[in-house]
């Protein structure tokens, strides 16, 4: 078994036991990146020399008891800062003479460093993280390892492509409207969006409305839980320092990993009350329909959960709020108004979708923004109350198969926005509500010439605030039955 065939947890244990050396592990993954990245576009920047120096230093000092990711390779999403490494934001407006090289690393990078991980570089992102697809004009698209004619999703598309192709064992992403769960679903991975306030949220373009959170992408549930543990900035006594923003109480050290390995919550629960729904907040505005492949994945997940002994219920049909779509659009545009690009020359370098968002956002009156935030706050209370009637709610992940490269309209921003909502109509509402959610692969489509191993199709499980243990336990049980880590994409 080669190193990239092993789980991140297995690698971590081997590194800490001394049977693996950080330099050898890093060299192996850097070789994978060198071989596969030209075809996949997963990394926008590779920092091989810095990674080797870091691995050598870790090997010299030995493992620290508190460094839960000691020696484990990963990457930084190119929307956050690593001191001394250019942050490209997936944009031509931050390249060439406008290149931005930060002096201070963002919060999530500092936490991952403290946990002992080794960054191999910056994983690709779409321009400023706004699209749900990673096809920036500033660089090559992030391609799906299961079918190179299709995209890896976004905005954590580079991170997902890297993990799915075995270029990284795990990778952090960020999620403001589905940006962890969308690429996880497209690439056959586990993607966890934590509860708002569980992890430090700084870095990149700040999030209006508290939409953006960081979280893990991994091939297995236990690996996702391991990275989640490493993204929590714990003190020596196991407590989590206040992140200087909204705070959600974290579980005990190791408790997330225990839930993922045992398929149970810390209190020993293994069966749960699960709501089953295809509700989308966008259905009052757009024609939202599940393609047959997405329906098959959803039905398979429901049947598997029922066979595992869970109590599945279909709640009364949730009526969509017609105020949701215009309020979310206003918030999304207003958030784009803060993009630090002002002069006409640099604005002209922005892609049509981003420029539309920025210019529209800067025209939003303060009253309109206040009204949008109030409408979304009402929606948040309603959705949290609906989910709270269950231990978790099963939703589709995406409404369609992973989208082909070039499917999104690059010139018409309105149509592009609608296409994104129709492909991923089940994710942004979870960010508005601040709830935790996990996406897992369930089925694969029928193989064809472009995708000889088929395309992954997933589902989403949404939990109560602070319900990560329940979501990880459920994902672990599904993984034990469905065995998705046994599958490999053709590029493997």
LOGURO-687079 format. One record per residue (C-alpha): residue in three letters; x, y, z; chain. Coordinates in steps of 0.001 Angstrom, whole numbers, plus 524288, in hexadecimal, padded with zeros to 5 digits. Each point is the difference from the previous one (the first is absolute). Layout:
<gulums>
     r       X       Y       Z   c
   ALA       X       Y       Z   A
...
</gulums>
This chain:
<gulums>
     r       X       Y       Z   c
   UNK   80000   80000   80000   A
   UNK   805A1   80D30   7FBF3   A
   UNK   7FF88   80BA9   80924   A
   UNK   7F4D3   806B5   7F8DF   A
   UNK   7F7D7   7F396   80114   A
   UNK   80068   8012F   80EC0   A
   UNK   7F646   80820   8079B   A
   UNK   8043B   80CA4   80651   A
   UNK   7FD9F   7F9C8   80D3D   A
   UNK   808DF   7F49D   7FC92   A
   UNK   80A7E   8096F   7FB38   A
   UNK   7FECD   80824   80C58   A
   UNK   80162   7F401   80899   A
   UNK   80BCF   7FB32   7F83C   A
   UNK   80679   80D45   800F8   A
   UNK   7FDFB   800E9   80E98   A
   UNK   804A8   7F1F9   8021F   A
   UNK   80C62   8028C   7F837   A
   UNK   7FD60   7F5EC   7F55C   A
   UNK   7FE5B   80B41   7F662   A
   UNK   808B1   80BD9   7FE68   A
   UNK   7FA1E   80D8A   7FD24   A
   UNK   809E7   802A2   7F53B   A
   UNK   7FCFE   7F33F   7F8F8   A
   UNK   7F15A   8025A   800DF   A
   UNK   80128   80DE3   7FB02   A
   UNK   808ED   7FBCA   7F4DD   A
   UNK   7F63C   7F590   7FBF8   A
   UNK   7F4B5   80997   7FF50   A
   UNK   80824   80A69   7F93C   A
   UNK   80329   7F5E6   7F58D   A
   UNK   7F162   7FD74   7FE7F   A
   UNK   7FD95   80E92   7FE93   A
   UNK   80AC5   8015E   7F5D3   A
   UNK   7FA57   7F4D1   7F806   A
   UNK   7F16F   802D1   800FF   A
   UNK   7FE5F   80E90   801F4   A
   UNK   80263   803E2   7F1B9   A
   UNK   7F403   7F80C   7FC1D   A
   UNK   7F77D   8032E   80BCD   A
   UNK   802F8   80E20   8037F   A
   UNK   7FE45   7FD14   80E74   A
   UNK   80B24   808BF   804C6   A
   UNK   8019C   80E22   7FBDB   A
   UNK   80D26   800CE   806FE   A
   UNK   80900   7F505   80479   A
   UNK   8099A   80354   80AF2   A
   UNK   8088F   7F3E8   7FF27   A
   UNK   80C33   805CD   80628   A
   UNK   7F8AC   805A1   80B8E   A
   UNK   7F8CE   7F317   801E6   A
   UNK   80CB7   7F85B   80046   A
   UNK   80604   8097A   809BA   A
   UNK   7F40E   7FEF6   80899   A
   UNK   8002B   7F116   7FF6D   A
   UNK   80E72   7FF9B   8034E   A
   UNK   7FDE8   8090B   80B97   A
   UNK   7F4B7   7F7C4   80504   A
   UNK   8081F   7F3B2   7FEB3   A
   UNK   80B34   8063D   8075B   A
   UNK   7F759   804A3   80B4A   A
   UNK   7F768   7F3EC   800F1   A
   UNK   7F15B   7FF4E   80236   A
   UNK   7F97C   8092C   80996   A
   UNK   7F549   7F9AC   8080A   A
   UNK   7F693   80AFF   7FC8F   A
   UNK   80311   8000B   7F16C   A
   UNK   7F519   7F707   7FB56   A
   UNK   803CE   80167   7F198   A
   UNK   80EAF   7FE90   80213   A
   UNK   80700   7FDE4   7F312   A
   UNK   7F378   7FEBC   7F808   A
   UNK   80040   806C6   7F2A0   A
   UNK   7F504   8094D   7FC8D   A
   UNK   7FDDD   80C99   7F866   A
   UNK   7FADF   80DCF   80213   A
   UNK   7F43A   80484   7F83F   A
   UNK   80427   80B94   7F7B8   A
   UNK   7F64E   80942   80669   A
   UNK   80765   8006B   80CD9   A
   UNK   80D57   80539   80381   A
   UNK   80CB6   7F900   802AD   A
   UNK   80ADB   80979   80380   A
   UNK   809AE   80160   7F4E8   A
   UNK   7F7D9   7F886   7F5F2   A
   UNK   7F7F8   8079E   7F5FE   A
   UNK   7F14A   7FF6A   80203   A
   UNK   7FA2C   7FFAA   7F26A   A
   UNK   7F169   7FFA3   80334   A
   UNK   7FE48   7F927   7F2E3   A
   UNK   80041   80D6A   7F9A3   A
   UNK   8079E   80765   7F5AB   A
   UNK   7FDCA   80C1E   8086C   A
   UNK   809BA   7FA60   809DA   A
   UNK   80A66   7FBA4   7F650   A
   UNK   80BA0   8066A   7F970   A
   UNK   801D8   80E0D   804B9   A
   UNK   7F47B   7FE50   80949   A
   UNK   80586   7F3E6   80699   A
   UNK   7FD05   7FF2B   80E81   A
   UNK   809D3   7F997   80927   A
   UNK   7FB29   80026   80E25   A
   UNK   808DF   801FA   80B9D   A
   UNK   7F6FE   7F929   809AD   A
   UNK   7F945   7F2D5   7FE7D   A
   UNK   7F14D   7FEEE   80191   A
   UNK   7FA1C   7F9A6   80C0D   A
   UNK   7FD4C   7F2C4   7F9E5   A
   UNK   80DE5   7FF12   7FAA4   A
   UNK   805BB   80314   80D50   A
   UNK   7F775   7F5B3   8066F   A
   UNK   803AF   7F59E   7F5FB   A
   UNK   80E66   8033B   801BC   A
   UNK   7FE9C   7FEC6   80EB0   A
   UNK   7F9AC   7F2AC   7FDDC   A
   UNK   80C60   7FB81   7F901   A
   UNK   7FB5C   7FF25   7F1E7   A
   UNK   808A2   802B3   7F42D   A
   UNK   7FAA9   808C0   7F54F   A
   UNK   803D9   7FC25   7F227   A
   UNK   7FAA0   80C9F   7FA44   A
   UNK   7F38B   80731   7FC94   A
   UNK   7F454   7F85D   7FAD3   A
   UNK   7F899   8062B   7F4C0   A
   UNK   7F3C7   8082B   80228   A
   UNK   7F6ED   807A3   7F708   A
   UNK   800BE   80EB0   7FFB5   A
   UNK   7FED0   804FE   80E00   A
   UNK   7F871   7F3C0   80397   A
   UNK   7F2D8   80487   7FADE   A
   UNK   7FCD5   7F582   7F5B5   A
   UNK   7FC7D   7F1E8   8031A   A
   UNK   80927   7FB8F   7F517   A
   UNK   80ECC   80152   7FF4C   A
   UNK   8028C   80492   7F217   A
   UNK   80747   80CE2   801CD   A
   UNK   80570   807DE   7F4BA   A
   UNK   80C36   801F8   8083F   A
   UNK   803D5   7F1B0   7FE8F   A
   UNK   7FBBC   7F2AF   7FB55   A
   UNK   7F32E   7FA21   804CE   A
   UNK   80010   7F658   80B2A   A
   UNK   7FC09   7F375   7F930   A
   UNK   7F888   7F4B4   805B8   A
   UNK   808D2   7F40D   80203   A
   UNK   7F48A   7F720   7FC6F   A
   UNK   7FE23   80686   7F2B4   A
   UNK   8097F   80A57   7FB3E   A
   UNK   7F590   8062E   7F765   A
   UNK   7F872   803DE   80C34   A
   UNK   802CF   809D0   80AA2   A
   UNK   803D8   7FD5C   80E03   A
   UNK   7F5DA   80996   80525   A
   UNK   80307   80BB8   80862   A
   UNK   8042B   807BC   80649   A
   UNK   808DA   7F5EF   8069A   A
   UNK   80185   7F93D   7F2DC   A
   UNK   80EC3   7FF15   80032   A
   UNK   7FFFA   7FA21   80D9B   A
   UNK   7F5D7   7F5DF   7FC12   A
   UNK   80709   7FC52   7F36D   A
   UNK   80CCD   7FE6E   80778   A
   UNK   7FA22   7F6F2   80A47   A
   UNK   7F7E8   7F815   7F657   A
   UNK   80C02   7FDB4   7F779   A
   UNK   808ED   7FC25   80B46   A
   UNK   8082E   80C65   7FF14   A
   UNK   7FCA7   802F9   80E37   A
   UNK   7FABC   7F72B   80AC2   A
   UNK   7F6EE   80ACF   804F4   A
   UNK   7FDF5   80E73   7FD5E   A
   UNK   7F939   80B72   8069A   A
   UNK   7F59C   80780   7F8B5   A
   UNK   7F6F0   80B54   802BD   A
   UNK   7F15C   80064   7FE13   A
   UNK   7F7BA   80C3D   7FE56   A
   UNK   7F500   7FA46   7F7D9   A
   UNK   8040A   7F1DB   7FE46   A
   UNK   80E4E   80172   7FC60   A
   UNK   80469   7F3EB   8078D   A
   UNK   7F422   7F791   7FD70   A
   UNK   7FEC5   802E9   7F170   A
   UNK   80DCA   7FB7B   7FC2C   A
   UNK   7FF41   7F4BE   809AE   A
   UNK   7F3AC   7FB3F   7F941   A
   UNK   805DA   801F1   7F274   A
   UNK   80C86   7F8A7   80357   A
   UNK   7FACC   7F4E5   8086F   A
   UNK   8050B   80504   80D14   A
   UNK   7FB69   8028C   80DC7   A
   UNK   7FE5D   80E96   801FC   A
   UNK   7FC4D   805CB   80D2D   A
   UNK   7FAC3   80DB7   801FF   A
   UNK   80095   8025F   80EB2   A
   UNK   7F69E   807EF   8083E   A
   UNK   8020E   80EA4   7FF01   A
   UNK   809EB   8040F   80A47   A
   UNK   80633   7F2B3   80282   A
   UNK   80CA1   80300   7F899   A
   UNK   80786   80CB6   7FE35   A
   UNK   7FA5B   806E8   7F429   A
   UNK   80A11   80A34   7FBFC   A
   UNK   8076F   800B8   7F344   A
   UNK   7FCA8   803D4   7F222   A
   UNK   7F4DB   8094A   7FCF9   A
   UNK   7F82E   80126   80C8C   A
   UNK   7F231   7FAB0   8000B   A
   UNK   7F458   808F3   80169   A
   UNK   7F536   7F953   8078B   A
   UNK   8090B   7F5BA   805D5   A
   UNK   7FE2C   7F6D3   7F47F   A
   UNK   80DF6   7FAE5   7FEC4   A
   UNK   805A8   7F537   80872   A
   UNK   80BE9   7F749   7FE58   A
   UNK   7FF7A   7F13F   7FFE5   A
   UNK   80634   7F34B   7FB2B   A
   UNK   7FFBF   7F854   7F342   A
   UNK   80442   7F1C4   80087   A
   UNK   7FDF5   7F29A   7FA06   A
   UNK   7FB2A   7F9DF   80CA9   A
   UNK   7F781   80498   80B2A   A
   UNK   80AC1   7FD79   809EB   A
   UNK   809A6   807F7   7F7F5   A
   UNK   7F65D   80B56   7FF92   A
   UNK   7FE75   7FF11   80EC0   A
   UNK   80EC6   7FFAA   801BA   A
   UNK   801AE   80C87   7F839   A
   UNK   7F4CE   80643   80779   A
   UNK   80731   7FCD5   80CA6   A
   UNK   80C28   80667   7FA5B   A
   UNK   7F88E   80C38   7FC06   A
   UNK   7FBBF   80272   80E0E   A
   UNK   80A48   808A6   806A3   A
   UNK   800B8   7F8DE   80D07   A
   UNK   807D5   803FF   80BDB   A
   UNK   80873   7F651   80780   A
   UNK   7F475   7FCEA   808F1   A
   UNK   7F794   7FC7D   7F438   A
   UNK   7F7A4   80C4F   80076   A
   UNK   7FDD7   8084F   7F3F1   A
   UNK   8040A   80E59   8010A   A
   UNK   7F5AF   809DA   7FC75   A
   UNK   800EA   802AE   7F153   A
   UNK   7FD10   80E8F   8020B   A
   UNK   7F31F   7FE4A   7F8F7   A
   UNK   7F34F   7F862   801C2   A
   UNK   80346   7F3F9   80811   A
   UNK   7FA10   7F259   7FF57   A
   UNK   803CF   7F693   80ACC   A
   UNK   80972   7F597   7FB07   A
   UNK   7FFBF   7F1AD   803B5   A
   UNK   80A4D   7F9B4   8088F   A
   UNK   80D3B   7FD35   7F9A5   A
   UNK   7FF05   7F3F1   7F785   A
   UNK   7F134   7FF51   800E6   A
   UNK   7FD9C   802EA   7F198   A
   UNK   8098D   7F588   7FBE5   A
   UNK   7F9D7   7F67B   809A2   A
   UNK   7F284   80294   7FA24   A
   UNK   8052D   7FD6B   7F250   A
   UNK   80711   7F392   803D0   A
   UNK   7F542   7FA31   80866   A
   UNK   7F3EA   804B3   7F8D7   A
   UNK   7FA55   80549   80CA4   A
   UNK   7FEF5   80CBB   8077B   A
   UNK   80790   8024D   80CB5   A
   UNK   7F41D   7FB85   807D6   A
   UNK   7FFE1   7F2FA   7F8B5   A
   UNK   7F47A   80273   7F6EE   A
   UNK   80043   7F880   7F32E   A
   UNK   7F235   801F0   7FAD9   A
   UNK   7F97C   80CEF   7FD26   A
   UNK   7F386   80689   7FB7E   A
   UNK   80281   804C8   7F233   A
   UNK   7F766   808DB   7F7EF   A
   UNK   7FFCA   7FD4A   7F162   A
   UNK   7FDB0   80BBB   7F73F   A
   UNK   802E8   805DA   7F2A6   A
   UNK   7FD06   80DD9   80494   A
   UNK   80759   80B0A   7F948   A
   UNK   7FEE9   80E40   803B2   A
   UNK   80219   8036D   7F1A6   A
   UNK   7F3F0   7F8F9   7FB01   A
   UNK   7F77F   80C15   80188   A
   UNK   80889   806C4   7F5DD   A
   UNK   805DB   7F5B9   7F6FA   A
   UNK   7FB57   7F333   7FA63   A
   UNK   8070F   7F66C   808F6   A
   UNK   7FF82   7F1AF   7FC14   A
   UNK   807D6   7F406   803B9   A
   UNK   80651   7F922   7F481   A
   UNK   7FE4D   7F116   80023   A
   UNK   80E08   7FDC8   80476   A
   UNK   7FE32   8092E   80B97   A
   UNK   7F2FD   7F9B9   8036A   A
   UNK   80629   7F275   7FFA6   A
   UNK   80AA0   8043A   80996   A
   UNK   7F5EF   80629   808FE   A
   UNK   7F750   7F3EE   7FFD9   A
   UNK   80BA6   7F707   8024F   A
   UNK   80458   807E4   80BC5   A
   UNK   7F24B   7FFF2   805C4   A
   UNK   7FEA8   7F14E   7FE17   A
   UNK   80D65   7FD84   805FC   A
   UNK   7FD1B   80869   80BE4   A
   UNK   7F30A   7F8F9   801DE   A
   UNK   806C6   7F2CD   7FF15   A
   UNK   80982   80494   80A81   A
   UNK   7F49C   801A0   80955   A
   UNK   7FE3E   80EB4   7FFCD   A
   UNK   7F283   80608   8015B   A
   UNK   7FD80   806CE   7F30E   A
   UNK   7F4B9   8098A   7FF2B   A
   UNK   7FB2F   808E2   7F53C   A
   UNK   7FCA7   80CFE   80656   A
   UNK   7F47C   807E1   7FB06   A
   UNK   803D9   806BB   7F369   A
   UNK   80818   80C0B   802E2   A
   UNK   7FB09   80B8C   7F838   A
   UNK   80AEE   8085B   7FA3B   A
   UNK   800F0   80E16   80465   A
   UNK   7FED2   8090B   7F416   A
   UNK   80860   80A01   80720   A
   UNK   80BAE   7F6C2   8009A   A
   UNK   80550   80131   7F225   A
   UNK   7FFDF   80EE0   7FED0   A
   UNK   8057A   8015F   80DC2   A
   UNK   80AFE   7F663   7FD76   A
   UNK   80356   8068F   7F305   A
   UNK   800AB   80D1A   806D7   A
   UNK   808DE   7FA82   80A97   A
   UNK   808C7   7F90B   7F622   A
   UNK   80172   80C79   7F816   A
   UNK   80228   80883   80BF1   A
   UNK   80AAE   7F6BF   80467   A
   UNK   8069E   801A0   7F2D4   A
   UNK   7FFE3   80EC4   801E3   A
   UNK   80B49   7FE7B   80991   A
   UNK   80933   7FA3B   7F5C1   A
   UNK   80C54   8088C   800E2   A
   UNK   8001E   80392   7F190   A
   UNK   7FC6F   80DFE   7FCC4   A
   UNK   8071D   805D8   7F472   A
   UNK   7F9BF   7FDD6   7F29C   A
   UNK   80BEF   7F8E4   7FAA0   A
   UNK   7FF4E   7F57D   80A6D   A
   UNK   7F123   7FF4A   7FFC7   A
   UNK   80102   7FCE6   7F17A   A
   UNK   8084D   7F423   80381   A
   UNK   7F4EB   7F9E9   807CB   A
   UNK   7F7E0   7F58F   7F96B   A
   UNK   7F231   803EC   7FBBA   A
   UNK   7F950   7F8E6   80B49   A
   UNK   808E8   805FA   80A4B   A
   UNK   7FF7E   80D92   7FA28   A
   UNK   7F113   7FF2C   7FFB0   A
   UNK   7FFBD   7FBFF   80E4D   A
   UNK   80985   80ABF   803FF   A
   UNK   7F956   80ADE   7F875   A
   UNK   7F264   7FBA6   80405   A
   UNK   80455   7FEC8   80E1C   A
   UNK   8058F   80DAE   8004D   A
   UNK   7F2CE   80513   7FB69   A
   UNK   7F855   7F93D   80AF0   A
   UNK   7FA1F   80A2A   80934   A
   UNK   8024B   7FE31   80E87   A
   UNK   7F163   7FE54   8022B   A
   UNK   7FF33   7F51A   7F5EA   A
   UNK   80B39   7F8DB   8068C   A
   UNK   7F9C4   80183   80D63   A
   UNK   7F323   7FAB4   7FACA   A
   UNK   806EF   7F47D   7F991   A
   UNK   8070C   7FC99   80C9C   A
   UNK   7F32C   800B0   80773   A
   UNK   7F955   7F70A   7F618   A
   UNK   80B0D   7F61F   800CE   A
   UNK   7FFC5   80098   80EDF   A
   UNK   7F197   7FC42   7FF89   A
   UNK   80349   7F4F0   7F6A5   A
   UNK   80AF3   7FB87   80919   A
   UNK   7F6C1   7FEE3   80B96   A
   UNK   7F622   7F880   7F7D9   A
   UNK   809CC   7F648   7FA61   A
   UNK   806C9   7FDA3   80D10   A
   UNK   7F2BF   7FD19   80614   A
   UNK   7FC9C   7F690   7F501   A
   UNK   80CCC   7F8A2   80129   A
   UNK   7FF1C   7FFD3   80ED4   A
   UNK   7F44A   7F6DA   7FF12   A
   UNK   809A3   7F552   7FBD8   A
   UNK   80DA8   7FB7E   8038C   A
   UNK   803B1   80262   7F1CD   A
   UNK   7F980   802C2   7F2F3   A
   UNK   8036F   7F8EF   7F369   A
   UNK   80075   808C3   7F3F2   A
   UNK   8056C   7FE11   7F25A   A
   UNK   80DD6   80503   7FE37   A
   UNK   7FED4   804FB   7F202   A
   UNK   7F47E   7FFDB   7F6A7   A
   UNK   80828   7FB81   7F455   A
   UNK   80C1E   7F84F   7FC7F   A
   UNK   80D0D   80757   800B3   A
   UNK   7FF66   80AB5   7F5C9   A
   UNK   8085C   7FFDA   7F397   A
   UNK   80B27   809B7   7FEDA   A
   UNK   7FA71   80BF5   7F917   A
   UNK   7F1C9   7FCFB   8038C   A
   UNK   7FE65   80CA1   807A4   A
   UNK   7FD78   80C27   7F7DB   A
   UNK   80C7D   807F1   800CC   A
   UNK   7FA11   80C5F   7FA20   A
   UNK   7F242   8011F   805AF   A
   UNK   800F0   8019C   80ED8   A
   UNK   7F163   7FEB2   8024B   A
   UNK   7FF83   7F310   7F8DA   A
   UNK   80C70   7FB6D   806B6   A
   UNK   7FA07   802F0   80D4F   A
   UNK   7F3A4   7F88D   7FC75   A
   UNK   807F8   7F467   7FB18   A
   UNK   8072C   7FF77   80CFB   A
   UNK   7F33A   80038   80792   A
   UNK   7FA37   7F534   7F79E   A
   UNK   80BFB   7F735   80174   A
   UNK   80199   8022E   80E96   A
   UNK   7F2BA   8042C   80576   A
   UNK   8017C   7F95C   80D45   A
   UNK   80C4C   80618   805B3   A
   UNK   7FF7C   80ED2   801C3   A
   UNK   7F438   7FF63   8090F   A
   UNK   80832   7F809   80993   A
   UNK   80A25   80AE8   8006F   A
   UNK   7F55B   80A0B   80285   A
   UNK   7FB2A   7F7CF   80B7D   A
   UNK   80DD4   7FD5E   80504   A
   UNK   7FD28   7F170   8013F   A
   UNK   809E5   7F4ED   7FE95   A
   UNK   7FF05   7F74C   7F402   A
   UNK   807B5   7F4B1   7FA5F   A
   UNK   80024   7FB42   7F1EA   A
   UNK   80353   7F1D4   7FD12   A
   UNK   8008E   7F837   7F33B   A
   UNK   7F59B   7F593   7FE88   A
   UNK   7FEFB   7FB0E   7F201   A
   UNK   80785   800DD   7F33C   A
   UNK   7F9F3   80219   7F2A7   A
   UNK   800EB   7F5FD   7F51C   A
   UNK   80DEF   80028   7FA7F   A
   UNK   80271   80561   7F26F   A
   UNK   80BB9   80381   7F798   A
   UNK   8027F   80CFA   806E5   A
   UNK   7FD95   7FA82   80DA1   A
   UNK   803F2   7F1A4   7FF9D   A
   UNK   7FE03   7FEE6   80EBB   A
   UNK   7F353   807D7   80000   A
   UNK   7FD3B   80D0A   80688   A
   UNK   7FDB7   80137   80EAC   A
   UNK   7F2C2   80452   80505   A
   UNK   7FE1A   803CA   80E23   A
   UNK   7F684   80444   80A6F   A
   UNK   80052   809F9   80AD7   A
   UNK   7FCE7   7FE16   80E5C   A
   UNK   7FCAD   80C4C   807B3   A
   UNK   800CB   8008C   80ECA   A
   UNK   7FBBF   8084B   80B52   A
   UNK   80942   80AD3   80478   A
   UNK   80BF8   7F927   8058C   A
   UNK   7FB84   7F2FE   7FA59   A
   UNK   80CCF   7FC08   7F98D   A
   UNK   80125   7F38E   80824   A
   UNK   7F2E5   7FB1C   7FB0E   A
   UNK   80362   8032A   7F1DB   A
   UNK   80D26   7F931   800E2   A
   UNK   7F9C7   7F40A   8064D   A
   UNK   7F5CE   7FF1E   7F52D   A
   UNK   80A31   801F9   7F55D   A
   UNK   8086D   7F54E   80603   A
   UNK   7F49B   7F68E   7FFEB   A
   UNK   7FCFC   80302   7F1C1   A
   UNK   80E57   7FE56   7FC81   A
   UNK   80067   7F2C0   8069C   A
   UNK   7F491   7FB75   7F796   A
   UNK   80304   806DF   7F31D   A
   UNK   80EFC   7FED6   80031   A
   UNK   802BF   80C11   7F7C8   A
   UNK   80E80   800D0   803E3   A
   UNK   80220   7F34E   7F86D   A
   UNK   7FD5A   80735   7F340   A
   UNK   80ADA   806D6   7F88A   A
   UNK   7FF26   809DC   7F4CC   A
   UNK   806BD   7FC99   7F31B   A
   UNK   80B6B   8094B   802AC   A
   UNK   80392   7F8AE   80C6E   A
</gulums>
